[in-house]
Amino acid sequence: MPNMSLKKNEMPSQDPNVRNKNFKEVALGYTKEQAMDEAARCLNCKNKPCVTGCPVQIDIPTFVQHVAAGDFEAAYEVIAKSSALPAVCGRVCPQESQCEGKCVRGIKGEPVAIGRLERFVADYHNENCTEKPVKPESNGHKVAIIGSGPSGLTCAGDLAKKGYDVTIFEALHLAGGVLVYGIPEFRLPKAIVQKEIDGLKDLGVKVETNMVIGKVLSIDELIEEYGFEAVFIGSGAGLPRFMNIPGENLKGVYSANEFLTRVNLMKAYKDDSATPIMKAKKVAVVGGGNVAMDAARSAKRLGAEEVYIVYRRS
Ligand SMILES: Cc1cc2nc3c(=O)[nH]c(=O)nc-3n(C[C@H](O)[C@H](O)[C@H](O)COP(=O)(O)OP(=O)(O)OC[C@H]3O[C@@H](n4cnc5c(N)ncnc54)[C@H](O)[C@@H]3O)c2cc1C
C-alpha cells in the first residue's frame, strides 16, 4: 500500500538562527527511514509523467521503488545510468518545475520528494560504496571538453561510458564551473562536487586545470597537435551583465559573479582566507533569482545586519 500522506517528509535542516551565521550545508538529508517512508508515497504510475519532466530522463519510479524496498545501491545504479551528477542534481536541480512538477501526487497535495530521494541515494552510495566503477573498454577516439561546469562534466561522463578518451580543459584552478565558483557551500558542499568529479576520473576522464583554451592552447592545436577528433565547448556564461547606471564602479559594488567567486571559490568567508571581501552591515542585492538569493544569503552569513533584495517585478 502506498503512503497516502499529502505532505512530503520534511528534510532535517539547520535552525535558521544558527545557519545564518555559518557556511555549512543548510539541509541535512533524509535518514534511511525517512527516505523509505517518502519513497512509499510514489504510486509507480504506468506512464511515468515525472520522467518526462527530467532533462536526462532518469527512470524515476524504478529508482524510487528500490528506495522504498531499502535497496539503495540498486536505486543508485538506476540513477547513474542517466546522470553523471546525482548528488549535485539532488541538491540544486529545480525539481519543482521538472520531475516533481509533473508528479501525480502533486495534484492533491505535495509531490513525491524526488530531489530529496535522489540526494539521499547519491549520498548513501558515496558514503558506503568503496568499489570503483569498471573503466569502459576504449573505442580509440579522443575528445576534448572545454569547461568543467555541469555541461562539460555531463558530456565527459556520457562519452567516457561509451569508451571515449576524454580530457576536460578548465580555465580555473578547480573543476566544477558554477558548482564551485557560484553556488555557495551552504547549498552545495564543494566536497560533494569533488566526489562526483572523482567518480568521472575513475571512469577514465582526465581533467587539466589552469588551461584557458584560446590563450594557453587553441582549438586548432588541440585537434592538429594533440590529436583530439572532436571538441565540446561548455564554457558557460560567466561574464556579468551590468545595468549601466551611475555608481556601478564605486567601492563596495560587486557583480554577483565576483562576490560569489570571492566567497566560494576563493573561500573569503574563512577567517584565514587571503581573499579580501567587503563585509558590510547593510547590503542591497539587485535581482531576484538563484544568483541573487545566493548573494543575499552569503552577505547575511558574512555578518550583514540588514540585507535587502531589490527586484523589478512583484
Ligand atoms: C550563483 C548561481 C547559482 C545557480 N543556482 C542554480 C540552481 O540552484 N539550480 C540550477 O539548476 N541552476 C543554477 N544556476 C545555473 C547553473 O549553474 C548553470 O546553468 C550551469 O552552471 C551552466 O553550466 P555550464 O557547464 O554550461 O557552465 P559553467 O558552470 O559556467 O561552467 C563553465 C566552465 O567553463 C570554464 N571556461 C570558460 N571559458 C573557458 C576557456 N576558454 N577555457 C577553459 N575553460 C573555460 C569556466 O571557468 C567554467 O568552469 C546557478 C548559477 C549561478 C551563477
The ligand as a MOL file (V3000), in Angstrom:
LIG
                    3D

  0  0  0     0  0            999 V3000
M  V30 BEGIN CTAB
M  V30 COUNTS 53 58 0 0 0
M  V30 BEGIN ATOM
M  V30 1 C 25.1770 31.7460 -8.3380 0
M  V30 2 C 24.4650 30.7730 -9.2340 0
M  V30 3 C 23.5320 29.9020 -8.6930 0
M  V30 4 C 22.8600 28.9970 -9.5080 0
M  V30 5 N 21.9790 28.1120 -8.9270 0
M  V30 6 C 21.3670 27.1780 -9.7000 0
M  V30 7 C 20.4980 26.2020 -9.1060 0
M  V30 8 O 20.2750 26.1990 -7.9050 0
M  V30 9 N 19.9260 25.2980 -9.9260 0
M  V30 10 C 20.1680 25.2910 -11.2690 0
M  V30 11 O 19.6420 24.4150 -11.9640 0
M  V30 12 N 20.9800 26.1960 -11.8580 0
M  V30 13 C 21.5860 27.1320 -11.0910 0
M  V30 14 N 22.4150 28.0500 -11.6870 0
M  V30 15 C 22.6420 27.9660 -13.1310 0
M  V30 16 C 23.6470 26.8600 -13.4270 0
M  V30 17 O 24.7020 26.9150 -12.5010 0
M  V30 18 C 24.1600 26.9950 -14.8440 0
M  V30 19 O 23.0660 26.8130 -15.7040 0
M  V30 20 C 25.2260 25.9370 -15.1270 0
M  V30 21 O 26.3260 26.0860 -14.2570 0
M  V30 22 C 25.6790 26.0190 -16.5780 0
M  V30 23 O 26.6440 25.0060 -16.7330 0
M  V30 24 P 27.7980 25.1050 -17.7850 0
M  V30 25 O 28.6120 23.8720 -17.6540 0
M  V30 26 O 27.2270 25.4340 -19.1120 0
M  V30 27 O 28.6560 26.4170 -17.3750 0
M  V30 28 P 29.5040 26.8120 -16.0950 0
M  V30 29 O 29.0250 26.1570 -14.8590 0
M  V30 30 O 29.5870 28.2910 -16.1140 0
M  V30 31 O 30.9490 26.2350 -16.4020 0
M  V30 32 C 31.7320 26.7240 -17.4710 0
M  V30 33 C 33.1830 26.4400 -17.1690 0
M  V30 34 O 33.9440 26.7280 -18.3530 0
M  V30 35 C 35.1550 27.3460 -17.9470 0
M  V30 36 N 35.6710 28.0930 -19.0730 0
M  V30 37 C 35.1570 29.2170 -19.6490 0
M  V30 38 N 35.9190 29.6100 -20.6860 0
M  V30 39 C 36.9330 28.7040 -20.7770 0
M  V30 40 C 38.0620 28.5780 -21.6340 0
M  V30 41 N 38.2870 29.4550 -22.6110 0
M  V30 42 N 38.9220 27.5320 -21.4410 0
M  V30 43 C 38.6920 26.6310 -20.4500 0
M  V30 44 N 37.6460 26.7140 -19.6050 0
M  V30 45 C 36.7830 27.7350 -19.7750 0
M  V30 46 C 34.7310 28.2200 -16.7820 0
M  V30 47 O 35.8380 28.5670 -15.9630 0
M  V30 48 C 33.7610 27.3100 -16.0540 0
M  V30 49 O 34.3900 26.4830 -15.1160 0
M  V30 50 C 23.0990 28.9790 -10.9060 0
M  V30 51 C 24.0270 29.8760 -11.4580 0
M  V30 52 C 24.7030 30.7620 -10.6470 0
M  V30 53 C 25.7010 31.7100 -11.2540 0
M  V30 END ATOM
M  V30 BEGIN BOND
M  V30 1 1 1 2
M  V30 2 1 2 3
M  V30 3 2 2 52
M  V30 4 2 3 4
M  V30 5 1 4 5
M  V30 6 1 4 50
M  V30 7 2 5 6
M  V30 8 1 6 7
M  V30 9 1 6 13
M  V30 10 2 7 8
M  V30 11 1 7 9
M  V30 12 1 9 10
M  V30 13 2 10 11
M  V30 14 1 10 12
M  V30 15 2 12 13
M  V30 16 1 13 14
M  V30 17 1 14 15
M  V30 18 1 14 50
M  V30 19 1 15 16
M  V30 20 1 16 17
M  V30 21 1 16 18
M  V30 22 1 18 19
M  V30 23 1 18 20
M  V30 24 1 20 21
M  V30 25 1 20 22
M  V30 26 1 22 23
M  V30 27 1 23 24
M  V30 28 2 24 25
M  V30 29 1 24 26
M  V30 30 1 24 27
M  V30 31 1 27 28
M  V30 32 2 28 29
M  V30 33 1 28 30
M  V30 34 1 28 31
M  V30 35 1 31 32
M  V30 36 1 32 33
M  V30 37 1 33 34
M  V30 38 1 33 48
M  V30 39 1 34 35
M  V30 40 1 35 36
M  V30 41 1 35 46
M  V30 42 1 36 37
M  V30 43 1 36 45
M  V30 44 2 37 38
M  V30 45 1 38 39
M  V30 46 1 39 40
M  V30 47 2 39 45
M  V30 48 1 40 41
M  V30 49 2 40 42
M  V30 50 1 42 43
M  V30 51 2 43 44
M  V30 52 1 44 45
M  V30 53 1 46 47
M  V30 54 1 46 48
M  V30 55 1 48 49
M  V30 56 2 50 51
M  V30 57 1 51 52
M  V30 58 1 52 53
M  V30 END BOND
M  V30 END CTAB
M  END
